[in-house]
Amino acid sequence: MTETAASRFAGHALGTRFADLPPAAVERAKVFVLDSLGVGVAGSSVDGAAALLDVAAGWGAPTVPAPAVPVWGRATRLAAPAAVFMNAWQMHNQEYDCLHEGAVVHAMASVLPAALAAVELTAPGLAGSATGAELLTAVAVGADIAAGLGLAATSGFRFFRPATAGGFGAVAATGRLLGLDRAALARAFAWQLAQASGTMQAHVEGSPILPVQVAFNARAALQSCQLASLPFAAAERVFEGDYGYLKLFEGEYALEPVLNSLGHDWRIAAFSHKPYPAGRATHGALEGVSALQRRHGFAAADVARVEIEAPPLIVRLVGRPARPGMGASYARLCLAWTAARVLLNGRLDLADFRGPALADPATLALAQRVTLKNDGNPDPNALAPQRVVVRLEDGTAHRWSCETMLAHPARPLAREQHLAKFRRCADFAASPLAPDVPARLIEIVDRLEAVEDARILAALAAGLG
């Protein structure tokens, strides 16, 4: 009988040892653990966070012996499913979390919150303990599977892939940390299929429900691993069946190359940072207008129009018009508005999506002079190349292009850029962190493979360490 994809993914998740990870995978896993914690901390103070926390807190109290799990940036703990939900939502609610560009999957938004909850559930006095090395290994295999599912898709997506594929990666990481065996982890994937959710409608409308879809799937991942111990007969062809994940959610796909690459291609090493707190699809053009302005010294008032040419996915994801009264979730996915903001201020900051900045009339007026054109790229998942032309009122035209966006693994952020982003995110904790916490987290993540108890990460990120 042919081995199922679920069983092969489970074998990869459980059979990988920390020693199997190449140095590049370990280094990038540490980079994105720190980056993700920072982004999740900043997400704790986004508009609506307090109300959502109140709802999540009512979803059940922690039970003995299961402990409460820290909520990052909040100085509080919740029952594990509720904490996973909140931390995952906080990680994606500002469009600032890392992703695999080829897969179009923000895997860490699901994988890390679920994995750190599993670390709490396997703490000393319970089933065992999870070291930093174990956490890094779990993150690496979870990112592998989530991004692999995105790479297997050969058609444009209809469902919100960061949520759906990310949830399966979270199952892999969580199941490993909870000590599931291979058969149980394969069943957990089946439980996850039963709960997978999230369409592109929230993205099309720029709705703040979009990151909630990531949170639902991350919470489901923890529950799927817990349900896998029950004596239920689970679906077997979870990914490749006629009504399995890939055919139902993605349509056209080629899974075998991904399965054959497991243990050889470490996809965490191919993740991209987000240097701007907006949809990744905006980043090429944002770098372009910023670079041209620095190089040529023109002011926003000098700009007659900005012309951007990019692949169809860019147009689909961020080609929406800027409009009065738009919310932060819409603005983060509006290339015209974000480009105007960069031209006016020389940067794009978390604070630009809070308070009166969204209604700034100068930004809205300049955004009307930004146009986006489809370049006809046949790759449905392509984010590059991108080209920018800034035409000035005096008739001068300045041009910029990129084949690879800034913070792609081929053009990584410098360490100080990475750390500056992390420190800025820490400033936005809903419950202010002690002044020494960012430095302590940086130091701990730098040596994470030697840390004996990985619970320290969540405790510090919550301001409880």
C-alpha positions as CSV (number, residue, x, y, z in Angstrom):
1,M,0.0,0.0,0.0
2,T,1.3,3.5,-0.9
3,E,2.4,5.5,2.1
4,T,0.2,8.6,2.5
5,A,1.5,12.2,2.4
6,A,0.3,12.6,6.0
7,S,2.5,9.7,7.1
8,R,5.5,11.0,5.2
9,F,5.1,14.5,6.7
10,A,4.7,12.9,10.2
11,G,7.9,10.9,9.6
12,H,9.8,14.0,8.7
13,A,8.4,16.0,11.7
14,L,9.3,13.3,14.2
15,G,12.4,11.8,12.6
16,T,14.4,15.0,12.3
17,R,17.0,15.6,15.0
18,F,18.5,19.0,15.9
19,A,21.8,17.7,14.6
20,D,20.2,17.2,11.1
21,L,19.6,20.9,10.7
22,P,22.3,22.7,8.7
23,P,23.8,25.8,10.3
24,A,21.9,28.1,7.9
25,A,18.5,26.6,9.0
26,V,19.4,27.0,12.7
27,E,20.6,30.6,12.2
28,R,17.5,31.6,10.3
29,A,15.2,29.8,12.7
30,K,16.7,31.8,15.5
31,V,16.3,35.0,13.5
32,F,12.6,34.4,12.9
33,V,11.8,33.2,16.4
34,L,13.1,36.6,17.6
35,D,11.4,38.5,14.8
36,S,8.1,36.7,15.4
37,L,8.1,37.3,19.1
38,G,8.7,41.0,18.5
39,V,5.9,41.3,15.9
40,G,3.6,39.3,18.2
41,V,4.3,41.7,21.1
42,A,3.5,44.7,19.0
43,G,0.3,43.1,17.9
44,S,-1.0,43.1,21.4
45,S,-1.8,46.9,21.2
46,V,-3.6,46.9,17.9
47,D,-7.1,48.4,17.9
48,G,-9.5,45.8,19.1
49,A,-7.0,43.6,20.9
50,A,-8.4,44.2,24.4
51,A,-12.0,43.2,23.3
52,L,-10.7,40.1,21.5
53,L,-8.7,39.2,24.6
54,D,-11.9,39.5,26.7
55,V,-13.7,37.0,24.4
56,A,-10.8,34.6,24.3
57,A,-10.5,34.6,28.1
58,G,-14.0,33.3,28.3
59,W,-13.2,30.1,26.3
60,G,-12.2,28.1,29.4
61,A,-10.0,28.2,32.4
62,P,-6.7,26.3,32.5
63,T,-7.1,22.8,34.0
64,V,-4.8,20.9,36.3
65,P,-2.1,19.8,35.5
66,A,-2.2,21.9,32.3
67,P,-0.8,25.4,33.0
68,A,-1.9,28.7,31.7
69,V,0.1,30.0,28.6
70,P,1.5,33.5,28.4
71,V,-0.1,36.0,26.0
72,W,2.8,38.1,24.5
73,G,2.9,41.8,25.4
74,R,0.0,41.3,27.8
75,A,1.4,40.3,31.2
76,T,-1.4,37.7,31.4
77,R,-1.9,33.9,30.8
78,L,-4.9,32.1,29.3
79,A,-5.9,28.5,28.7
80,A,-3.6,27.1,26.0
81,P,-6.1,27.2,23.1
82,A,-7.1,30.8,23.9
83,A,-3.4,31.9,24.3
84,V,-2.5,30.2,20.9
85,F,-5.4,32.1,19.3
86,M,-4.3,35.4,20.7
87,N,-0.6,35.1,20.0
88,A,-1.3,33.9,16.4
89,W,-3.7,36.8,15.8
90,Q,-1.2,39.3,17.3
91,M,1.6,37.9,15.0
92,H,-0.4,38.5,11.8
93,N,-2.6,41.5,12.6
94,Q,-0.1,44.1,11.3
95,E,1.2,42.3,8.2
96,Y,4.7,42.4,9.7
97,D,5.5,38.7,10.2
98,C,7.9,36.7,8.0
99,L,7.0,34.5,5.1
100,H,8.2,32.1,2.5
101,E,7.7,34.1,-0.7
102,G,7.5,31.3,-3.2
103,A,4.9,29.5,-1.1
104,V,3.1,32.8,0.0
105,V,2.9,31.3,3.5
106,H,3.4,33.2,6.8
107,A,4.1,29.9,8.6
108,M,5.6,31.3,11.8
109,A,2.3,33.1,12.7
110,S,0.8,29.6,13.3
111,V,3.8,27.5,14.1
112,L,5.5,29.6,16.8
113,P,2.4,30.3,19.0
114,A,1.3,26.7,18.9
115,A,4.8,25.4,19.5
116,L,5.4,27.7,22.5
117,A,2.1,26.6,24.0
118,A,3.2,23.0,23.6
119,V,6.4,23.9,25.4
120,E,4.3,25.0,28.3
121,L,2.3,21.8,28.2
122,T,5.4,19.6,28.3
123,A,7.1,21.6,31.1
124,P,8.8,20.0,34.1
125,G,6.3,18.3,36.3
126,L,4.1,17.3,33.3
127,A,5.3,15.1,30.4
128,G,8.9,16.4,30.3
129,S,10.5,19.6,29.2
130,A,11.3,21.3,25.9
131,T,14.8,22.7,25.3
132,G,15.7,25.5,23.0
133,A,17.1,23.0,20.6
134,E,13.9,21.0,20.5
135,L,11.9,24.2,19.9
136,L,14.2,25.2,17.0
137,T,13.8,21.7,15.5
138,A,10.0,21.8,15.8
139,V,9.9,25.3,14.2
140,A,12.1,24.1,11.3
141,V,9.9,21.1,10.5
142,G,6.7,23.0,11.0
143,A,7.9,25.7,8.6
144,D,9.0,23.0,6.1
145,I,5.6,21.5,6.0
146,A,3.6,24.7,5.8
147,A,5.8,26.2,3.1
148,G,5.9,22.9,1.3
149,L,2.2,22.8,1.0
150,G,2.3,26.3,-0.5
151,L,5.0,25.3,-2.9
152,A,3.0,22.3,-4.0
153,A,0.2,24.5,-5.2
154,T,0.4,25.4,-8.9
155,S,-2.6,27.6,-9.2
156,G,-3.6,30.9,-7.7
157,F,-5.1,30.6,-4.2
158,R,-8.7,31.0,-3.3
159,F,-8.3,30.2,0.4
160,F,-6.1,32.2,2.7
161,R,-3.0,30.0,2.5
162,P,-1.1,31.6,5.4
163,A,-3.9,30.3,7.6
164,T,-4.7,26.9,6.0
165,A,-1.1,25.7,5.2
166,G,0.2,27.4,8.3
167,G,-2.1,25.3,10.4
168,F,-0.7,22.0,9.1
169,G,2.8,23.3,9.9
170,A,1.7,24.1,13.4
171,V,0.3,20.6,13.8
172,A,3.7,19.2,12.9
173,A,5.6,21.4,15.3
174,T,3.1,20.9,18.1
175,G,2.8,17.2,17.7
176,R,6.5,16.7,17.8
177,L,6.8,18.8,21.1
178,L,3.8,16.9,22.7
179,G,5.4,13.6,22.0
180,L,3.0,12.1,19.4
181,D,4.1,9.0,17.6
182,R,4.0,8.8,13.8
183,A,0.5,7.3,13.6
184,A,-0.9,9.8,16.0
185,L,0.6,12.8,14.2
186,A,-0.8,11.5,10.9
187,R,-4.2,11.4,12.6
188,A,-3.7,14.9,13.9
189,F,-3.3,16.1,10.3
190,A,-6.7,14.6,9.6
191,W,-8.2,16.4,12.5
192,Q,-6.7,19.6,11.2
193,L,-8.3,19.1,7.8
194,A,-11.6,18.8,9.5
195,Q,-11.0,22.3,11.0
196,A,-9.1,24.1,8.2
197,S,-10.7,27.4,7.3
198,G,-10.1,30.9,5.9
199,T,-11.0,32.3,2.5
200,M,-9.6,35.3,0.6
201,Q,-12.7,37.3,1.0
202,A,-11.4,39.1,4.1
203,H,-8.2,39.9,2.1
204,V,-10.2,41.3,-0.8
205,E,-12.2,43.6,1.5
206,G,-9.2,44.5,3.7
207,S,-11.1,43.2,6.7
208,P,-9.5,42.8,10.2
209,I,-10.9,39.3,10.3
210,L,-8.1,38.3,8.0
211,P,-5.5,37.6,10.8
212,V,-8.2,36.0,12.9
213,Q,-8.2,33.2,10.2
214,V,-4.6,32.5,11.1
215,A,-5.5,32.4,14.8
216,F,-8.4,29.9,14.2
217,N,-6.0,27.5,12.4
218,A,-3.2,27.8,15.0
219,R,-5.7,27.1,17.8
220,A,-7.0,24.2,15.8
221,A,-3.5,22.8,15.5
222,L,-3.1,22.4,19.2
223,Q,-6.6,20.9,19.5
224,S,-5.9,18.5,16.5
225,C,-2.8,17.1,18.3
226,Q,-4.8,16.6,21.5
227,L,-7.7,15.0,19.7
228,A,-5.3,12.6,17.9
229,S,-5.1,10.4,21.0
230,L,-8.8,9.5,20.7
231,P,-9.8,6.1,19.2
232,F,-11.4,7.6,16.1
233,A,-10.7,6.3,12.7
234,A,-9.1,9.3,10.9
235,A,-9.1,10.2,7.2
236,E,-5.9,8.9,5.6
237,R,-5.5,10.8,2.4
238,V,-5.5,14.1,4.1
239,F,-3.5,16.0,1.5
240,E,-3.8,14.1,-1.7
241,G,-7.4,12.7,-1.5
242,D,-10.2,13.6,-3.9
243,Y,-11.5,15.9,-1.2
244,G,-8.2,16.3,0.6
245,Y,-6.5,19.6,1.4
246,L,-4.7,20.2,-1.8
247,K,-7.4,19.4,-4.3
248,L,-10.1,21.1,-2.2
249,F,-8.2,24.2,-1.1
250,E,-5.6,24.7,-3.8
251,G,-7.0,23.0,-7.0
252,E,-3.9,22.2,-9.1
253,Y,-0.9,20.8,-7.3
254,A,2.3,18.8,-7.5
255,L,3.1,17.3,-4.1
256,E,5.7,14.6,-4.8
257,P,8.6,17.0,-5.4
258,V,7.9,18.6,-2.0
259,L,7.8,15.2,-0.3
260,N,11.0,14.1,-1.9
261,S,12.7,17.2,-0.8
262,L,12.0,16.7,2.9
263,G,15.2,16.5,4.9
264,H,17.2,18.1,2.1
265,D,15.6,21.5,1.5
266,W,15.2,23.4,4.8
267,R,12.6,26.0,3.9
268,I,13.1,28.0,7.1
269,A,16.4,29.2,5.6
270,A,14.4,30.6,2.6
271,F,12.0,32.8,4.6
272,S,11.9,36.5,4.1
273,H,11.8,39.2,6.7
274,K,9.3,42.0,6.4
275,P,11.1,45.4,6.6
276,Y,7.8,47.3,6.4
277,P,4.6,46.8,8.4
278,A,2.4,46.2,5.4
279,G,1.6,43.4,3.0
280,R,4.7,41.8,1.5
281,A,3.4,42.6,-1.9
282,T,3.9,46.3,-1.3
283,H,7.6,46.0,-0.3
284,G,9.2,46.1,-3.7
285,A,7.6,49.4,-4.6
286,L,8.1,50.8,-1.2
287,E,11.8,50.2,-1.4
288,G,11.8,51.7,-4.9
289,V,10.1,55.0,-4.0
290,S,12.3,55.3,-0.9
291,A,15.5,54.6,-2.8
292,L,14.6,57.1,-5.6
293,Q,13.7,59.8,-3.1
294,R,17.0,59.3,-1.2
295,R,19.0,59.2,-4.4
296,H,17.5,62.3,-6.1
297,G,16.3,64.4,-3.1
298,F,12.8,65.3,-4.4
299,A,10.0,66.0,-2.0
300,A,6.6,64.5,-2.0
301,A,5.2,67.8,-3.3
302,D,7.4,67.4,-6.4
303,V,5.8,64.1,-7.4
304,A,3.3,64.3,-10.4
305,R,2.7,60.5,-10.4
306,V,4.2,57.2,-9.5
307,E,3.9,54.2,-11.9
308,I,4.5,50.7,-10.6
309,E,4.6,47.6,-12.8
310,A,4.5,44.2,-11.0
311,P,3.3,40.6,-11.4
312,P,-0.5,39.9,-11.3
313,L,-0.4,38.6,-7.7
314,I,0.8,42.1,-6.6
315,V,-2.1,43.7,-8.3
316,R,-4.5,41.2,-6.9
317,L,-3.2,41.5,-3.3
318,V,-2.5,45.3,-2.9
319,G,-3.9,47.0,-6.0
320,R,-6.9,48.4,-4.1
321,P,-7.5,52.2,-4.2
322,A,-6.9,54.4,-1.2
323,R,-10.2,55.8,0.2
324,P,-11.3,58.0,3.0
325,G,-12.4,56.2,6.1
326,M,-10.4,53.0,5.4
327,G,-9.3,51.0,8.4
328,A,-5.8,49.9,9.2
329,S,-6.2,46.4,7.8
330,Y,-7.3,47.9,4.5
331,A,-4.4,50.4,4.4
332,R,-1.8,47.8,5.1
333,L,-2.8,46.1,1.9
334,C,-3.1,49.3,-0.2
335,L,0.1,49.9,-2.2
336,A,-1.0,53.4,-3.2
337,W,-1.5,54.6,0.4
338,T,1.7,52.9,1.8
339,A,3.8,54.4,-1.1
340,A,2.4,57.8,-0.4
341,R,3.2,57.5,3.2
342,V,6.8,56.6,2.5
343,L,7.1,59.5,0.1
344,L,5.8,61.9,2.8
345,N,7.7,60.6,5.8
346,G,10.7,58.7,4.4
347,R,9.6,55.5,6.1
348,L,6.7,53.3,7.1
349,D,6.2,52.7,10.8
350,L,3.8,50.8,13.0
351,A,2.5,54.2,14.2
352,D,1.3,55.0,10.7
353,F,-1.5,52.6,11.1
354,R,-2.8,54.0,14.4
355,G,-4.6,57.2,15.2
356,P,-5.1,60.1,12.8
357,A,-2.5,59.0,10.3
358,L,-5.0,56.9,8.3
359,A,-7.1,60.0,7.7
360,D,-4.3,62.3,6.7
361,P,-5.5,64.2,3.7
362,A,-2.0,64.8,2.2
363,T,-1.4,61.0,2.2
364,L,-4.8,60.3,0.6
365,A,-4.2,63.0,-2.1
366,L,-0.8,61.7,-3.0
367,A,-2.1,58.1,-3.1
368,Q,-4.4,59.1,-6.0
369,R,-1.3,59.7,-8.1
370,V,0.1,56.2,-7.6
371,T,-0.9,53.6,-10.3
372,L,-0.2,49.9,-10.4
373,K,0.0,47.9,-13.7
374,N,0.0,44.1,-14.2
375,D,3.2,43.0,-16.0
376,G,1.7,39.8,-17.3
377,N,3.9,37.4,-15.3
378,P,2.6,33.9,-15.8
379,D,3.6,32.7,-12.4
380,P,0.5,32.9,-10.1
381,N,2.7,33.2,-7.0
382,A,5.3,35.6,-8.2
383,L,6.1,38.8,-6.1
384,A,8.8,40.1,-8.4
385,P,10.2,41.6,-10.5
386,Q,8.9,45.1,-9.8
387,R,9.5,48.4,-11.5
388,V,8.9,51.9,-10.3
389,V,8.9,55.2,-12.2
390,V,8.5,58.5,-10.3
391,R,7.6,61.3,-12.6
392,L,8.1,64.8,-11.2
393,E,6.2,68.0,-11.9
394,D,9.1,69.4,-13.8
395,G,9.0,66.5,-16.3
396,T,11.9,64.5,-14.8
397,A,11.4,60.7,-14.6
398,H,13.3,58.5,-12.2
399,R,13.4,54.7,-12.6
400,W,14.1,51.8,-10.3
401,S,13.6,48.0,-10.6
402,C,14.3,44.9,-8.6
403,E,14.4,41.2,-9.3
404,T,14.5,40.3,-5.7
405,M,12.8,42.3,-2.9
406,L,14.7,43.5,0.2
407,A,14.8,41.0,3.1
408,H,14.5,38.0,0.7
409,P,17.1,35.4,1.7
410,A,19.1,36.5,-1.3
411,R,19.1,40.1,0.1
412,P,18.8,39.6,3.8
413,L,18.5,42.3,6.4
414,A,21.7,43.1,8.3
415,R,21.7,42.0,11.9
416,E,21.3,45.6,13.1
417,Q,18.3,46.1,10.9
418,H,16.7,42.9,12.2
419,L,17.4,43.9,15.8
420,A,16.2,47.5,15.2
421,K,12.8,46.1,14.0
422,F,12.6,43.8,17.0
423,R,13.3,46.7,19.5
424,R,10.8,49.0,17.8
425,C,8.1,46.2,18.0
426,A,8.8,45.8,21.7
427,D,7.9,49.5,22.2
428,F,4.3,48.6,21.2
429,A,3.5,46.1,24.0
430,A,0.1,46.6,25.4
431,S,1.6,46.0,28.9
432,P,5.0,47.8,28.7
433,L,7.9,45.5,28.9
434,A,10.7,46.1,31.4
435,P,13.6,48.0,29.8
436,D,15.9,45.1,29.9
437,V,13.5,42.6,28.3
438,P,14.4,43.2,24.6
439,A,18.1,42.7,25.3
440,R,17.5,39.6,27.4
441,L,15.4,38.1,24.6
442,I,18.1,38.9,22.0
443,E,20.7,37.3,24.2
444,I,18.7,34.1,24.9
445,V,17.6,33.6,21.2
446,D,21.3,34.0,20.1
447,R,22.1,30.9,22.2
448,L,18.8,29.2,22.0
449,E,20.2,25.8,21.1
450,A,21.9,25.7,24.5
451,V,18.8,26.9,26.5
452,E,17.5,24.1,28.8
453,D,13.9,25.4,29.2
454,A,12.3,27.2,26.2
455,R,9.5,28.5,28.4
456,I,11.6,31.6,29.1
457,L,10.8,33.0,25.7
458,A,7.1,33.3,26.1
459,A,7.4,34.5,29.7
460,L,9.7,37.3,28.7
461,A,7.6,38.2,25.7
462,A,4.6,38.5,28.0
463,G,6.4,40.6,30.5
464,L,6.2,37.8,33.1
465,G,9.9,36.6,33.0
